[in-house]
Every structure is written in structure tokens, then in C-alpha cells.
Amino acid sequence: MKRRSFVKASLMTGTAAIISPVMSKAVVKDHQHESAEFYELRVYTLKDDIQQKLVEDFYSQAAIPAFNKAGVEHVGVFTELKPEGQTRLFVLIPYHSLVHFNEVIVKLEQDKVFQQKGISYLTAPATAPAYIRIESSIMKAFAHSPKLVVPPNKSRIFELRQYQSASEAAGKKKIEMFNDQGEIDIFKRLGFKPVFWGETIIGPSRPNLTYMVTFDDLDSKAAHWKSFVNDAQWKKISTVDGYSDALLVNKITSTLLLPAVYSQV
């Protein structure tokens, strides 16, 4: 077998080995929540403008058209608003289900146009790699927000927030707070224009939940968060016994992002 084919086959086999045990369990649950999407979040660490251009060209010219052809409707690509240290590129890919996730992998492997257009990225040599590393997560959409929502296509910034919990039980309790106690509804009512909420089922820093909200600019962001912390319903929910963030969340990360020109989110 040629080395390039072997590398691609190895990548496919490795991904299938990781996802199959989770997929087999999730398929059963999908009958109960058929509309719940799954999200893949890829975070690229890049050392210079050369790598960034290579990765961005790959998504704009090869990957996004191929994902769309495979049934992925909206692929989001984002850069950091205020990068610190090495540049990072964020890619958000929604799937109808974990079965769809697996189908897309197969379709991309068989898509000769994708393979050809993405060849510079897919076969970048060790002496000139396309990126330093990719960190990936798979998330399942929350029951109360089962579909990704694409915000209006205008000047905008995104905030990607992750809440890490000290235990699985605490993480589930925080998700319950969003789903069953009305926290998601507060975000919607206050005009945060949320894109998605997801529970990380595969990835680093588990247990955690991750969500993305949208603002016109930094002043809008500040105003929206001020309205949130002062919201009467939020104050009521956050003081319910057992729902204090001090009990449920032990680390919060916030990353401000700008959409790439070709981003579909």
C-alpha cells in the first residue's frame, strides 16, 4: 500500500475505533432524542501566518464544500479576537447524529475532489506541517436547544464559553439548570443570539459543557452580560438549593472569536 493511502487509512481506522463504542450507545438514545445534533469542535494551534493560510485555504476551498456535499449544512470557522501567544483557529462542525458523523468521514475519504483540493494540507510534510496540533471535542446538543442556530450574517463577534465541573454529577446538574430550570430561555429572552449548547462526550477537560453566544460588538457583550447578572429570573434560579455555580462549576473559560469571511456560522 502506498504511504499516502496507508496514512489516510490509519486515520480512518483510528477515528472509527474511538467513535464506535460511543456511537453504538448513542444510537439507542437517539430514538428518544432524534432531533439532538452533535458538534465537533476543532481547535488548531498554529505557529505562523503560513500555517494559518494553509489551514484556512483548506477549509474555504476544500473542506467546507465537501462537508456541505456530505450533508453538513453549516461549518463555522473562527479566529480569536484577541489572540495570546500562538494563533488558534476554531472550527465548528454540526452533525445530525453520530451515525451522520461516521458517514461524513467515509464520504470525505471517498471524495476525490476534496482529496485533490486539500492535498497541500492533507499531505503536508513533517518538515513543513500544516499546524502544530489539533485538539478535538465531540459534543451532544442540549435537549432544550437541539439544533444549531445561525445568527444574522452581519458584523458580529462570538463568545465561546466552557464550564468545567468537578464531577459528572455536578456537570449533569448544571446541564439540568440550562434545560429544565430556564437558563437557556433567559439567554434567548435577553437577546444573546445563542448558537449552540453542548455537553462534551469526547474531548479534554471533561466533564464540561460548552456554548456559543453572539454579540454585535464588545459594548453589546458588556451590556448583555450586565443584563444577565441583574435578571430577576436568573437570580431566582441561581439561588435555588443545589444550583449554585460554586457547587456545580469549578472553572469557566471564555474565548472571543471573529468569523472567517467564508464561515457559514
C-alpha positions in Angstrom: 0.0 0.0 0.0 1.3 3.5 -0.9 2.3 5.6 2.1 -0.3 8.3 1.5 -3.1 5.7 1.3 -1.8 4.0 4.4 -1.8 7.3 6.4 -5.3 8.1 5.3 -6.5 4.5 6.1 -4.8 4.7 9.5 -6.6 8.0 10.3 -9.9 6.5 9.4 -9.3 3.3 11.5 -8.2 5.4 14.5 -11.2 7.6 14.3 -13.6 4.7 13.9 -12.1 2.9 16.9 -12.6 6.0 19.1 -16.1 6.8 18.0 -17.7 3.4 17.5 -18.3 2.5 21.2 -19.9 5.9 21.9 -21.9 5.7 18.7 -23.4 2.3 19.5 -24.7 3.6 22.8 -25.8 6.9 21.4 -27.9 5.4 18.6 -30.2 3.9 21.2 -30.6 7.2 22.9 -31.2 9.0 19.6 -34.6 7.2 19.4 -35.5 9.2 22.4 -34.0 12.5 21.2 -33.8 12.1 17.5 -33.5 15.8 16.9 -30.5 16.4 19.1 -27.4 17.3 17.0 -23.8 16.5 17.7 -21.0 19.1 17.3 -17.3 18.6 16.5 -15.1 21.4 17.7 -11.6 21.5 16.3 -9.0 23.9 17.7 -5.9 24.4 15.6 -2.7 25.7 17.2 -0.7 27.5 14.5 2.9 28.8 14.6 2.8 31.4 11.9 0.9 33.1 9.0 2.0 30.4 6.6 0.3 27.6 8.6 -2.8 29.8 9.1 -3.2 30.4 5.4 -2.7 26.7 4.6 -5.4 25.7 7.1 -7.8 28.5 6.1 -7.4 27.7 2.4 -8.1 24.0 3.2 -11.4 24.9 4.8 -12.5 27.6 2.4 -11.6 25.7 -0.8 -11.8 22.0 0.0 -13.3 21.1 3.4 -16.4 23.3 3.6 -17.7 22.4 0.1 -17.1 18.7 0.8 -18.8 18.9 4.2 -21.8 20.6 2.6 -22.0 17.9 -0.1 -21.9 15.3 2.7 -25.0 16.8 4.4 -23.3 19.2 6.9 -25.2 22.4 6.4 -23.2 25.0 8.3 -19.5 24.9 9.1 -18.2 27.7 11.3 -14.5 28.9 11.2 -13.3 31.5 13.7 -10.1 33.3 14.7 -9.5 34.8 18.1 -10.5 38.4 18.6 -7.5 38.9 21.0 -5.0 36.1 20.5 -2.5 35.5 23.2 0.7 33.6 22.3 0.3 31.2 19.4 -2.5 31.7 17.0 -5.6 29.4 17.2 -8.2 28.6 14.7 -11.6 27.2 15.8 -13.8 25.1 13.5 -17.4 24.1 14.5 -19.0 21.2 12.5 -22.6 20.1 13.2 -23.8 16.6 12.5 -27.4 15.2 12.6 -26.2 12.3 14.7 -23.1 10.2 15.4 -24.2 8.0 12.6 -24.0 11.0 10.3 -20.6 11.8 11.8 -19.3 8.4 10.7 -21.0 8.8 7.2 -19.3 12.1 6.7 -15.9 10.6 7.5 -16.4 7.9 4.9 -17.7 10.4 2.3 -14.7 12.7 2.7 -12.4 9.7 2.3 -14.1 8.8 -1.0 -14.4 12.4 -2.3 -11.7 12.7 -4.9 -12.3 16.4 -5.4 -11.9 17.1 -1.7 -8.7 15.0 -1.6 -7.3 16.9 -4.6 -8.2 20.4 -3.5 -7.0 19.7 0.1 -3.8 17.9 -0.9 -1.4 20.6 0.4 -3.0 20.4 3.8 -3.7 16.7 3.9 -0.2 15.6 2.9 1.9 18.4 4.4 5.3 17.1 5.2 6.9 16.9 8.6 9.4 19.5 7.6 6.6 22.0 6.8 3.5 20.8 8.8 0.1 22.5 8.3 -0.4 23.1 12.0 1.2 22.4 15.4 -1.7 20.3 16.7 -5.4 19.8 16.5 -7.5 19.5 19.7 -10.9 18.0 19.0 -14.1 17.5 21.0 -17.4 15.9 20.3 -20.5 17.4 22.0 -24.1 16.5 22.2 -26.7 19.3 21.9 -28.8 20.1 24.9 -32.4 18.8 24.8 -33.8 22.3 25.2 -31.6 23.6 22.3 -31.2 20.6 20.0 -30.3 22.5 16.8 -27.5 24.9 15.9 -28.9 28.4 15.2 -27.0 30.5 12.6 -27.0 34.2 13.6 -27.7 37.0 11.1 -24.9 37.4 8.6 -23.6 40.8 9.7 -20.7 42.3 11.6 -20.6 40.2 14.8 -18.4 38.6 17.4 -18.8 35.3 19.2 -18.1 34.2 22.8 -17.3 30.5 23.3 -17.7 29.6 26.9 -16.9 26.4 28.7 -18.0 25.4 32.2 -15.9 22.6 33.7 -17.2 20.7 36.7 -15.5 18.7 39.4 -17.7 15.6 38.9 -20.1 14.1 36.4 -23.0 14.6 38.8 -22.2 18.3 39.1 -21.9 18.6 35.3 -25.3 17.0 34.8 -26.8 19.2 37.4 -25.5 22.3 35.6 -26.9 21.0 32.3 -30.2 20.4 34.1 -30.1 24.1 35.1 -30.0 25.1 31.5 -32.5 22.6 30.2 -35.1 22.3 33.0 -34.8 25.5 35.1 -35.0 28.0 32.2 -31.4 29.3 31.9 -31.4 28.8 28.1 -34.6 30.8 27.9 -33.0 33.7 29.8 -30.2 33.9 27.2 -32.8 33.9 24.4 -35.0 36.5 26.0 -32.1 38.8 26.7 -31.0 38.7 23.0 -27.7 36.8 23.3 -28.5 35.1 20.0 -27.1 31.7 21.1 -25.6 29.4 18.5 -25.4 26.1 20.4 -25.2 24.4 23.8 -23.3 21.1 24.0 -22.2 18.5 26.6 -18.7 17.3 25.8 -18.8 13.5 25.5 -15.3 13.0 23.9 -12.5 15.5 24.5 -10.3 17.2 27.0 -11.2 18.8 30.4 -14.2 16.7 31.0 -16.8 16.9 32.5 -17.7 20.1 30.8 -20.4 21.9 28.8 -19.7 24.4 26.1 -21.9 27.0 24.4 -21.6 29.9 22.0 -23.4 33.2 22.0 -23.3 36.2 19.6 -22.9 40.0 20.0 -22.7 43.0 17.7 -19.5 44.2 19.4 -17.7 44.4 22.7 -20.0 47.1 24.1 -23.0 44.9 23.2 -21.3 42.0 25.0 -20.8 44.0 28.2 -24.4 45.3 28.2 -25.8 41.8 27.6 -23.9 40.2 30.5 -24.8 43.1 32.8 -28.5 42.5 32.0 -28.0 38.7 32.6 -26.5 39.0 36.1 -29.2 41.5 37.1 -32.0 39.5 35.6 -34.7 38.6 38.2 -35.3 35.1 36.8 -31.5 34.3 36.8 -31.2 35.5 40.4 -34.1 33.2 41.4 -32.6 30.2 39.6 -29.1 30.7 40.9 -30.3 30.8 44.5 -32.2 27.6 44.4 -30.8 25.0 46.7 -28.2 22.8 44.8 -27.9 25.1 41.8 -25.2 27.5 43.0 -22.4 27.8 40.4 -19.9 27.4 43.3 -21.2 23.8 43.7 -21.6 23.0 40.0 -18.8 24.8 38.2 -15.1 24.9 39.2 -13.7 26.6 36.1 -15.0 28.9 33.3 -13.2 29.7 30.2 -14.3 32.4 27.7 -12.8 33.0 24.2 -13.9 35.8 22.0 -14.0 34.9 18.3 -14.4 36.5 14.9 -15.9 34.6 12.0 -13.7 34.0 8.9 -15.0 35.6 5.8 -16.1 32.2 4.4 -17.5 30.9 7.7 -21.1 29.6 7.4 -21.9 30.5 11.1 
